[in-house]
Amino acid sequence: MANETDTERQLLQHQIRLTQADHTLKALFSRDSDRAARLTFEAPHLTADFSKQHIDSSSLSVLLRLAEEKNLQQAISNLFAGQQVNNTEQRAALHMALRGHIPSAAPEVAEEIKRTQQQMADFVNAVHNGAWLGQDGGAITNIVNIGIGGSDLGPAMVTAALQDYLNPGITCHFVSNVDPAQIDSVLAGLTPESTLFIIVSKSFGTLETTQNAERAMAWFKAHGGSNEPISRHFVAVTTNLPAAVSFGISEDNVFPMWDWVGGRYSLWSAAGIAIALATSWQTFVDLLAGAAAMDQHFLNQPLEENVPVIAGLLSVWYRNYWQAESQAILPYSQPLHLLPSHLQQLDMESLGKQVTRDGVSVQQDTGAIIWGCAGTNGQHSFHQLLHQGTTLIPTEFIAIACPARADRWEPHQHLLANCFAQSRALMTGKSTEEVEAEMLAAGASTEEIKRLAAHKVVPGNRPSTTLLLGRLTPQSLGSLLAYYEAKVFVQSAIWQINAFDQWGVELGKQLSRPIASRLLTERNPATPRATTNEISATLDPSTEQLISLCLKTQDSNNTR
């Protein structure tokens, strides 16, 4: 790296040292009987075991020195104090205020939050106790949340994760894709009189959300829903009250959003109302409390004992000094199956930046590709790459110690065994000598051993973290999610980038408008064309060809 500091040079030297044969993970454990205990840390509702990572006391101390040089502690203080950490949009990032930490720089948000949470509580309780009824006087039994990005990923993930806390009288559905196949499949099994739609869009102008909202409204009216009781079946979460009212939603049924809550953090706001409706208001409160506990750990714990700080530094360590381009998130819990998708937005939208906060090109790689899936499923698909591939992929396992119900105890033990075995296998691997001895003991011939041994060798020495939660509860889930948010912020502070904007997301939206205009105008000349500024110049030859091919195919299939 250009202009690297002495600390950064030392980190490179430590990386080289830890790649030597006498510094493998197995060797580090063999020389240090206290390694597991010394590199395991406690945080609210979770335990983090970092002992299977390529670190030792010396390298970890240099990573912590890097954090000090990058003023990480001050960055954390600025975040919680309500300073303008989102400098490009000239905003604070105050999602922690939603879970109780009111910043000194913005005390006025306390009343706004209190008022909105009371509005949410009253609404949720009304639906649950039967005070809020559908157009025929019957109960609301189905909730359809229409949003995209943070207005979908977070609430959908949390609702799935809290399956043991669901209200038995309500089924919650999530619609995000502009592809009508998704909303049509959801609506196919519903009736208007028992369905409540939640339209979640900060601007109330997001293409996917408005398209799906309009389709939902058309379905509602076409299947017996009348104009008069629409207020019993449509609510909105938005900053754009006039647009929501114009759509047909009563002003009393609009829940506010704020520009100081980014989309990927919005599940903690009114955008998470589907979570409370699917479970209970108390469950949502407990979720906030769990996150608040992790917030206090992140803010107050010394860096050397701070779990998200250490995790964030390790992500920087692998991205910049081990050239690791991706990280696998593997929750050994089926209810957490949507967590990797939520973390993709949280991590990659926050850290996918090429310039610093000052607009200067970064001098190191930022952000990693986040991917994964739940439970043992991955063992029968992509774990082969983790074990025998040529790419280093740091892995984070998430395990739940106690099953949700007593009758799940035995299969849950097998689930835990698989989780712990995978992290152990990544570390230990299987040497040529071990393979040959194993095959010989199984009765294989010398010729067969010679033919197959190399294919069965697993190199090991692959790094992983294991996060252990006691139970999957609203509190522990809230703490886990806040841990990941803090971990992302740590990386952004080290890299000196803004974790709270996402300008790259806007380009595709801008470019889609003139293309949509072309496709729609060709079908219906009465459709207003895009403005000259939107079309600007002729499209590139590839895009022109794709439009022509689609229109031709639509003509030949009579779909236009």
Secondary structure, DSSP 8 states (H G I E B T S, - for coil): -TT--HHHHHHHHHHHHHTSGGGSHHHHHHH-TTHHHHTEEEETTEEEE-TTSS--HHHHHHHHHHHHHTTHHHHHHHHHHT---BTTTTB---GGGGGT---TT-TTHHHHHHHHHHHHHHHHHHHHHTSSB-TTS-B--EEEEE--GGGTHHHHHHHHHTGGG--TT-EEEEE--SSHHHHHHHHTT--GGGEEEEEE-SSS--HHHHHHHHHHHHHHHHTT--SGGGGGTEEEEES-HHHHHHHT--GGGEEE--TTS-GGGGGGSGGGHHHHHHS-HHHHHHHHHHHHHHHHHHHHS-GGG-HHHHHHHHHHHHHHHS---EEEEEEE-GGGTTHHHHHIIIIIIHH--SB-TTS-B-SS----EEE--SGGGGGGTTHHHHHHSSS---EEEEEESS-SSGGGHHHHHHHHHHHHHHHHHHHH-B-HHHHHHHHHHTT--HHHHHHHHHHH-B-----EEEEEESS--HHHHHHHHHHHHHHHHHHHHHHT--TT--THHHHHHHHHHHHHHHHHHHH-TTS----HHHH-S---HHHHHHHHHHHHHHHHTT--
